[in-house]
Amino acid sequence: MSTIQDRVVIITGASSGIGEATAKELASKGAKLVLAARREDRLKKLQEEIQRNGGQATYKVTDVTSHEQMEELAEYTLKEFGKIDVLVNNAGVMPQSFLYKKKIEEWNTMIDVNIKGVLYGIAACLPSMRERKSGHIINLSSVAGYGVWPASSVYSATKSAVRAITEGLRKEEFRNNIRTTIISPGAISTELTETITEPKLKAAFDELYKGAIEAENIALAISFAIEQPADVAVSEMIVRPAQQEL
Ligand SMILES: NC(=O)c1ccc[n+]([C@@H]2O[C@H](COP(=O)([O-])OP(=O)(O)OC[C@H]3O[C@@H](n4cnc5c(N)ncnc54)[C@H](OP(=O)(O)O)[C@@H]3O)[C@@H](O)[C@H]2O)c1
């Protein structure tokens, strides 16, 4: 039996891209899923598809920038399934821009979703994991968490923060048998670049993303991290297109 069988997994940002692909992959291996994002129509459609294929999934409309909604997501999961085995903090946005353009609202959104959303997820799920002395928190960083390029300053800052937070969490909680994993994708074919509002930059990303690989490749990396034996922690993975320099 797969070690993913009957694991209770929360996935944020499950309504598209990597989150959606991860949900399908884990459902096919018998996980019990709680799908979270803001777009209910997408979550409902995904839930129905998973159930049609014999998988188990429920959903809760959640904005990760709300601490209260993240707490409610954890409470809902505990009520439905009695435990939280894995949290995949996947929700993220990438409205890249040059600093001089002063896209302050977009900076704030990136900080709120990519950093605070991850923190609120940890805050909501950690108490019950600590109580059970068991759990796994998987956070999505990026190759941009390792490097900075023109127009990537704020996005890179948020993804570096995800790495720092996850490594801190690991050092604080490994004695409580809570595993952590940082997943850092390169260019993956999803809706992520749609959040770029500068036309020239969007065009440059569209060019770069011609070489993108599929979200399923990241889903497999996440699945690999979860299915390791309890005494094995996959702390960090970078998965990028073989032909990508960044
Ligand atoms: N694609 C890449 O090349 C790439 C590379 C490196 C890292 N990543 C990271 O991978 C993660 C997943 O991104 P993706 O590529 O799959 O992009 P995507 O297709 O755009 O998915 C992003 C997800 O985040 C959700 N989201 C955004 N804001 C949210 C909020 N306030 N509350 C709840 N959910 C929210 C979206 O759902 P709703 O709009 O329905 O809320 C959506 O499901 C992100 O953290 C991203 O930074 C992606």
The ligand as a Tripos MOL2 file, in Angstrom:
@<TRIPOS>MOLECULE
LIG
   48    52     1     0     0
SMALL
NO_CHARGES

@<TRIPOS>ATOM
      1 N1          4.7480   28.0870  -12.6080 N.am      1 LIG1
      2 C1          6.0200   28.3430  -12.3520 C.2       1 LIG1
      3 O1          6.8420   28.5250  -13.2640 O.2       1 LIG1
      4 C2          6.5090   28.4000  -10.9270 C.ar      1 LIG1
      5 C3          7.8850   28.4990  -10.7100 C.ar      1 LIG1
      6 C4          8.3540   28.5940   -9.4180 C.ar      1 LIG1
      7 C5          7.4750   28.5960   -8.3550 C.ar      1 LIG1
      8 N2          6.1210   28.4950   -8.5760 N.ar      1 LIG1
      9 C6          5.2280   28.5520   -7.4160 C.3       1 LIG1
     10 O2          4.2920   27.4980   -7.4830 O.3       1 LIG1
     11 C7          3.1100   27.8710   -6.7880 C.3       1 LIG1
     12 C8          1.8870   27.5120   -7.6140 C.3       1 LIG1
     13 O3          1.8280   28.3600   -8.7460 O.3       1 LIG1
     14 P1          1.3650   27.8720  -10.1980 P.3       1 LIG1
     15 O4          2.5370   27.9460  -11.0610 O.co2     1 LIG1
     16 O5          0.5930   26.6220  -10.0960 O.co2     1 LIG1
     17 O6          0.4380   29.1210  -10.6220 O.3       1 LIG1
     18 P2         -1.1390   29.2570  -10.8490 P.3       1 LIG1
     19 O7         -1.6120   28.2810  -11.8670 O.co2     1 LIG1
     20 O8         -1.3550   30.7070  -11.1300 O.co2     1 LIG1
     21 O9         -1.7450   28.8740   -9.4230 O.3       1 LIG1
     22 C9         -1.6870   29.7400   -8.3410 C.3       1 LIG1
     23 C10        -2.7190   29.2950   -7.3240 C.3       1 LIG1
     24 O10        -2.6490   30.1740   -6.1960 O.3       1 LIG1
     25 C11        -3.9550   30.5040   -5.8220 C.3       1 LIG1
     26 N3         -4.0100   31.7800   -5.1250 N.ar      1 LIG1
     27 C12        -3.5500   32.9830   -5.5400 C.ar      1 LIG1
     28 N4         -3.8430   33.9170   -4.6130 N.ar      1 LIG1
     29 C13        -4.5050   33.2840   -3.6160 C.ar      1 LIG1
     30 C14        -5.0820   33.7120   -2.4050 C.ar      1 LIG1
     31 N5         -5.0510   34.9910   -1.9980 N.pl3     1 LIG1
     32 N6         -5.7010   32.7920   -1.6180 N.ar      1 LIG1
     33 C15        -5.7530   31.4990   -2.0080 C.ar      1 LIG1
     34 N7         -5.2200   31.0400   -3.1440 N.ar      1 LIG1
     35 C16        -4.6210   31.9320   -3.9430 C.ar      1 LIG1
     36 C17        -4.7620   30.5200   -7.1260 C.3       1 LIG1
     37 O11        -6.1240   30.2330   -6.8630 O.3       1 LIG1
     38 P3         -7.3240   31.2890   -6.8130 P.3       1 LIG1
     39 O12        -7.0190   32.3820   -7.7860 O.co2     1 LIG1
     40 O13        -8.5220   30.4750   -7.1820 O.co2     1 LIG1
     41 O14        -7.3920   31.7540   -5.3890 O.co2     1 LIG1
     42 C18        -4.1360   29.3440   -7.8610 C.3       1 LIG1
     43 O15        -4.7830   28.1530   -7.5220 O.3       1 LIG1
     44 C19         3.2670   29.3600   -6.4550 C.3       1 LIG1
     45 O16         3.6570   29.5180   -5.1200 O.3       1 LIG1
     46 C20         4.3750   29.8040   -7.3850 C.3       1 LIG1
     47 O17         5.0670   30.9330   -6.8960 O.3       1 LIG1
     48 C21         5.6410   28.3910   -9.8410 C.ar      1 LIG1
@<TRIPOS>BOND
     1     1     2 1
     2     2     3 2
     3     2     4 1
     4     4     5 ar
     5     4    48 ar
     6     5     6 ar
     7     6     7 ar
     8     7     8 ar
     9     8     9 1
    10     8    48 ar
    11     9    10 1
    12     9    46 1
    13    10    11 1
    14    11    12 1
    15    11    44 1
    16    12    13 1
    17    13    14 1
    18    14    15 2
    19    14    16 1
    20    14    17 1
    21    17    18 1
    22    18    19 2
    23    18    20 1
    24    18    21 1
    25    21    22 1
    26    22    23 1
    27    23    24 1
    28    23    42 1
    29    24    25 1
    30    25    26 1
    31    25    36 1
    32    26    27 ar
    33    26    35 ar
    34    27    28 ar
    35    28    29 ar
    36    29    30 ar
    37    29    35 ar
    38    30    31 1
    39    30    32 ar
    40    32    33 ar
    41    33    34 ar
    42    34    35 ar
    43    36    37 1
    44    36    42 1
    45    37    38 1
    46    38    39 2
    47    38    40 1
    48    38    41 1
    49    42    43 1
    50    44    45 1
    51    44    46 1
    52    46    47 1
@<TRIPOS>SUBSTRUCTURE
     1 LIG1         1 GROUP 0 **** ****
